[in-house]
Amino acid sequence: MSLLVIDVGTSGLRSATVSPDARVGHVTHRGFAPSSPSPGLVEFDAMAMARVVLEVTNDTIARAAADGVAIDALGITAQRASTVVWDRVTGVPIGPALGWQDLRTVFECIMAKADHGLALAPNQSATKLVWLLNTFDPDRTGDLLFGTVDSWIAWVVSGGSLHVTDHSNAAVTGLYDMGRLEWSADACAALGVPMDMLPTIVDSTGELGVASVLPGAPLIGGIAGDQQASLIGQGCVRPGMAKATFGTGGMLDLCTGPSKPESYRRSEHGTFPIIAWSRAGEATYGVEAIMLSAGTNVEWLRDDMGLIATAAESHDIAAACADSEGVTYVPALLGLGTPRWDYGARGTLLGITRGTGRPQIVRAVLEGVAQRGADLVEAAETDAGLVVASLRVDGGMSENPTFIQALANATGKPIEVSPVTEATTLGAGYLAGLAVGTWSSVSEVADSWAPATVVEPTGSFDRDRWRQAVNRSSRWIPDLSALDF
């Protein structure tokens, strides 16, 4: 018996099977990028997403059946904090779904802090939900439901019988009380959010419901946010184990264990406490560090600068020189995240000489992303009080040997490359499998880890010089730098 996974990312979605030997198969993928009707706005059609999810999932189920593979349970993982509001009776969204990158509620976040002392960021769900309600149901008379993407997909595949989310997703909405492991009545009251529209919070793994509209009506056995699913998918289930996902942006998550964090807000080193997963009513915690742009910088080299033809070519071009010859690049195209949150910082290229060419610039960009990765590791270690012995890595940039070697050199740690580029799918499969006994414990999940390769450090970077470069990129747009969420 295998597990079925629905994995909804920011720019595409996939379904796949995960076998008991932790192999991912029968993958069906469709692009599903959000739209941006004007700068700062990011939204998508939730009904169209539902249709595509059903198409790819039915395709995976059919191909698995043709191979004689039976489905034991379903796991769902999705982009976090993107916000959907729909009618409880008709199941039709009241307006566009707002993507997690949407910035239309920056002012509302500032006012929530000034008026109510709520520390909210525009990439959380709370003010997105308020905007949708104020725009489409200002009198709060509708019989409406709120959900993040995982909740919306669970509703769709259950035929409207299941309105749930798990703790890993709920905890990043801005409406959750991490100390009590429940929705925050105070936050909802302050923002004017009716609590009866919120989904029931369930464990990340367990018998959560039935996907009645899918062939065979499989049990829904797992739900998790994408970064937490990646953490589990790379076997980082013990304190001190960490993974980094380098996709469009970069996310580092470090497992800290069952002890509750001392604070539930962003730390002085720029990391956030998270719930990694929950099982049998018990939560496991972690810390998360964020890089606002990672693969975006490679896209810039390709699409805007024309220095490379494909993302993969960045390795070949960078390999043409032994080092960047003093050129340093700070990947702050969208500002800086952890450890210093500076939305007004901007990408910076330093150390250019008459002899600087395409190889040096391409290598500097890859090394700059690696240096930012080291920033995330250092911040997470400091805030967690734990040492990361080795770093596990997935995401599109994990396939770039030059980048992975630079990451090993910048962090001074062995880099274990995931056997699957998108470990989110594998993690959701593990959660579903834990619910039906495919794996008996998270320790057994950890024992399934088998990296594609392990890359050891072969050198080092001047980290003090790197920090000087970061300082020069900072506060380029003072008004944006002044924003503090």
Stockholm file with secondary structure:
# STOCKHOLM 1.0

chainA/1-485         MSLLVIDVGTSGLRSATVSPDARVGHVTHRGFAPSSPSPGLVEFDAMAMARVVLEVTNDTIARAAADGVAIDALGITAQRASTVVWDRVTGVPIGPALGWQDLRTVFECIMAKADHGLALAPNQSATKLVWLLNTFDPDRTGDLLFGTVDSWIAWVVSGGSLHVTDHSNAAVTGLYDMGRLEWSADACAALGVPMDMLPTIVDSTGELGVASVLPGAPLIGGIAGDQQASLIGQGCVRPGMAKATFGTGGMLDLCTGPSKPESYRRSEHGTFPIIAWSRAGEATYGVEAIMLSAGTNVEWLRDDMGLIATAAESHDIAAACADSEGVTYVPALLGLGTPRWDYGARGTLLGITRGTGRPQIVRAVLEGVAQRGADLVEAAETDAGLVVASLRVDGGMSENPTFIQALANATGKPIEVSPVTEATTLGAGYLAGLAVGTWSSVSEVADSWAPATVVEPTGSFDRDRWRQAVNRSSRWIPDLSALDF
#=GR chainA/1-485 SS CEEEEEEECSSEEEEEEECTTSCEEEEEEEECCCBCSSTTCCEECHHHHHHHHHHHHHHHHHHHHHTTCCEEEEEEEECSSCBEEEETTTCCBSSCEECTTCCTTHHHHHHHHHHHCCCCCTTSSHHHHHHHHHHHCTTCCSCEEEECHHHHHHHHHTTTCCCEEEHHHHTTSSSEETTTTEECHHHHHHHTCCGGGSCEEECSEEEEEECTTSTTCCEEEEEEEHHHHHHHHTTCCSTTCEEEEESSSEEEEEEEESSCCSCSSCCTTSCEEEEEEEETTEEEEEEEEEESCSHHHHHIIIIISCSCSSTTHHHHHHTTSSSCTTCEEECCTTCBCSSSCBTTCCCEEECCCTTCCHHHHHHHHHHHHHHHHHHHHHHHHHHHTCCCSSEEEESGGGGCHHHHHHHHHHHTSCEEECSSSCHHHHHHHHHHHHHHTSSSSHHHHHHTCCCSEEECCCCCCCHHHHHHHHHHHTTSSHHHHTCCC
#=GC SS_cons         CEEEEEEECSSEEEEEEECTTSCEEEEEEEECCCBCSSTTCCEECHHHHHHHHHHHHHHHHHHHHHTTCCEEEEEEEECSSCBEEEETTTCCBSSCEECTTCCTTHHHHHHHHHHHCCCCCTTSSHHHHHHHHHHHCTTCCSCEEEECHHHHHHHHHTTTCCCEEEHHHHTTSSSEETTTTEECHHHHHHHTCCGGGSCEEECSEEEEEECTTSTTCCEEEEEEEHHHHHHHHTTCCSTTCEEEEESSSEEEEEEEESSCCSCSSCCTTSCEEEEEEEETTEEEEEEEEEESCSHHHHHIIIIISCSCSSTTHHHHHHTTSSSCTTCEEECCTTCBCSSSCBTTCCCEEECCCTTCCHHHHHHHHHHHHHHHHHHHHHHHHHHHTCCCSSEEEESGGGGCHHHHHHHHHHHTSCEEECSSSCHHHHHHHHHHHHHHTSSSSHHHHHHTCCCSEEECCCCCCCHHHHHHHHHHHTTSSHHHHTCCC
//
